[in-house]
Each structure stands twice: as structure tokens, then as C-alpha cells.
Amino acid sequence: MRAFVNGSIGPPFRAAGVLVEGDRIATVAPDDTIRALARERGAEIVDLERGTLLPGFQDAHVHLYLAGQHEARLDLAAARSIAEVEREVRAFAARESAPVLYAFGLDESQLLEKRLPTRDELSDVAGDRPLVVFRACRHVAVLNGRALEKVPAEFALVDRMTGRIEEDSLFRLEKEVFVPSTEERRRWIRQGEEKAFSLGITTVHEIKGAAVAEAYRAMAADGSLRLRVFYFLYGEWEEALRARDRFAGLPIHFGGYKIFADGTIGAETAAVHEPYAGGGRGSLMWDDQDLKALFMKAARAEMPVMCHAIGDRAIDQLLRVRLEAGGSIPFLRMEHVEMLREKSLADVVRGGWKLCLQPNFAHQWQGAGGFYETRLGQERARSMNRIRSWHDAGVPVAFGSDGMPIDPLYGMRSAMEHPNPEERFDWEDAFSLYSRAPESFVQGGGDAGAIAEGMRADLNWVRVPHQEIQAMRTEDIRLTLAGGEVVHER
């Protein structure tokens, strides 16, 4: 039991104290009342030192398992040429003993050559071990020759001349080719959890396949999972039904079934109406009939569905087919939605969609000369990520990082500094979309994201007073509680 006094709580910000009992906020009251209750009940009194107590952050679209994996992988986000990629991988291979080498975060728009490396350019840098180099979006990777030797011939989305592998073929690599052990999966979940806590994140909407779902379930069952997790499963429909049943009664939530309507702009696989600057219009992952059948099946099963859609053609397909399918799908979500057209907004509302958005995408790629502009042209680039307009139109909106990077304060700043001034948020609205708003996006939500009696004690003690909260940094988070338990201290 802990009592927090001598600070502010919020938002909305006000001077008050908080008493935490078990995993709940028991009392919110003036400091004198909280001190008296603490003495009466033998609670530890925590002096906030005129700092601020905030609800824990929530990341409504994240790949925490991958973040755990990245702790043992090479980060190429800072690479600026293919020669630098080769040097970094060669040095990584010299110090890393794993049988398969992985690198992540590569953004070819930042490279001198403005392209991904090829299998030949990666042929000697990893010795005789397989090498997988992920593009930043994780929908495309490049394999060296050793890795390509392991890829079955039936994997369709593989260019064996260049080493490029994308979309479903890439997603199948871990599931069918380079399969981790159960202990590796558990270790990566623990490492991802620690990263989340270090950033003040207390709830995540996690997305991965059936094998990782089982690892999360086992950790929830044995009490080793401390993070509040809503799990969305990408895979077969029957796997989602089984996972929902197996999660029942455990301290982990089944979020729903995840599908991809298209790919990404960086990979030029996002489905667009007008061609990319280099030609091509991307790919739709579903035909209309199969998509309609899925929506009807989800309505019958009362299964929430999370739909990845980036290009305007994929977004419009989802909106149109959803209305044709009819029925009621609980917690129906569309993720990313970067190219939602204004004329399609009414169908978002009519279809009952919730939009999970990534303001960090706009911050990183939507500025003048950014890769949105190089891929799509200036006019289309300017019209993307209208996050404030969609929010103000009454569409349910929440923020998630997609792991690029996992950092709620970076995401908030991205929303506050959107390249289009008309799309900017103030601090409190941005914070709400990274704390309270995700609660309405999931079944089983509603009891976190605010400081009020009866709510979960998911809290961050921030050293700065609330008058200076807009300048807070991650380093200012002194203490994080998840379900009343201290999970991180600085």
C-alpha cells in the first residue's frame, strides 16, 4: 500500500494525493486526508517532491516481442550508405555467436544509394551464417545467400537474384524457417516488457502470431508477465479462436484477429489508386469476396478485427466491403490509415471503425523532401496523416508507435509538431490519445488511463511540476507502477 502526496495529479491537473491499495487507486483526496489514511492503514508515504503523478502510457499498436528481439540484433537505423551497412554487419558478426544474424531498422531513403543492399553485397559480411536485414517497416528484408538457401521454393514473395523477401513470405520466416526456442521467446517478451516499463508504458496492444501468443499465455499463467497486454493474433482464423479460449480467465486479454489489407509505402506494397513515382500501385491482400466473408464470420463470432491499411485503395476496399457485409463487429479497428481520403471519412463513421494512428510516421517521413514525397509526389504527401482532422470529425482515435520507435513521448511530440500545422495536437490531447483513448479500443478496457478511485494503479511519478509537464523527458519518470507494483525506478 502506498500513498502519494505533495504533488499534482492529472490531467486535468490539480493538487491532490492518491492512496493505492493492491492493484487499484483506492482514494483521491487532499494531501491531509491521504496522509491520515496512510497512517491509519500503515501505508508507505511517497513524497512526490512537487512533481506530477500521471496515468501510465499505453501503446495501442506495438510489437514488443520484436523490441525484445532487437536487444540482441544489429540496429542499422543510423546507416547512411551500403558500405556502412557492410561494415556494421561485419563487425556485428565478429562479436555475435548466434547461428542466424539479424539486423533491423534500415531505411534506404537515408542511404547514399537510395536503395536496399542486395544479396551479393551481403554475401561476405556474415561469414557462413544466414543473415536477415530488415527494412525499417519490417515488411521487407534482404537475405544473404546462406539465408536464401533455407527458404523453401514455395515462398512466393522472394527475389532470389536480389535477396529481397517481403510481406507474407517474410512473416513466415520465423514461423517456419528460423524457428526460435520457447525460452528465447520468453526472454524476448521479458526484454520487451522491461523496455516498456523503462518508458513509462503500462499497457500494450501487442501483435504477433500463434506461437508467440502461447508464450505470452504461459507467462501470464505462471505469474511472470507483469505488463497489461491485449494480444492481437496474426495468422489463421482457427488460431485466433483457440487463443481467445486459452486466454480466458488469465491476467492477459485477447484483443482480436489481425489482418493485412496491403503493405507499406516504403516497400511500395501499400495499395494506392494512383501509381507510385516509380510505377506500380501496390497490392491488395484480399479479394472482395473473401474479405466480406471474413467480416461476416467475425460478426457471427463476435470477434474484434484489427485491419492494417495504409494506401487509399486498401482503405477504400475495407470501408466498402465492411458496409456490404453488414452485421456488428465489436471493436473494429483500422491501423495506420496514412492515406485516408476526406471523401471516405463518412464511411469510416458509418462502418463503426476506430482508427489507431502513428504520428511518428508523419514526423519522420512527411516533411519536405521526405520519402512520402519521393514515393508519392508532393501533393499526395501533403494530404496524408490528417490525424487532427479525423479526431475533430468525431472518429475514435488512439495512438500507437508500431515500434518505430517505441517511445510515447516521441509519439506525442510528433503529434504536437506535425508537418502540417493544421494537424497538430496540444500536449493534453496528445497525452490522452497515448493513455486514456486506447481503453475504448479493446474488449476488457475501461479501467485504466485515468487517476480516479477504482481505476488500475498504473502510474508514472514525473519529477517535473505540472506547469512544466510539456518539457518532460523519459529521464524525468522517477517511478512507474503497473497494477500497483513498482516495475521501474530511476
Secondary structure, 3 states (H helix, E strand, C coil): CEEEECCEECCCCEECEEEEECCEEEEEECHHHHHHHHHHHCCEEEECCCCEEEECEEEEEECHHHHHHHCCCEECCCCCCHHHHHHHHHHHHHHCCCCCEEEEEECHHHCCCCCCCCCCCCCCCCCCCCEEEEECCCCEEEECHHHHHHCCCCCCCEECCCCEEEHHHHHHHHHHHCCCCHHHHHHHHHHHHHHHHHCCEEEEEEEECHHHHHHHHHHHHCCCCCCEEEEEEECCHHHHHHHHHHHCCCCCEEEEEEEECCCCCCCCCCCCCCCCCCCCCCCCCCCHHHHHHHHHHHHHHCCCEEEEECCHHHHHHHHHHHHHHCCCCCCCEEEECCCCCHHHHHHHHHCCCEEEECHHHHHHHCCCCCHHHHHHCHHHHHCCCCHHHHHHCCCCEEECCCCCCCCHHHHHHHHHCCCCHHHCCCHHHHHHHCCCHHHHHCCCCCCCCCCCCCCECCEEEECCCHHHHHHCCHHHEEEEEECCEEEEEC
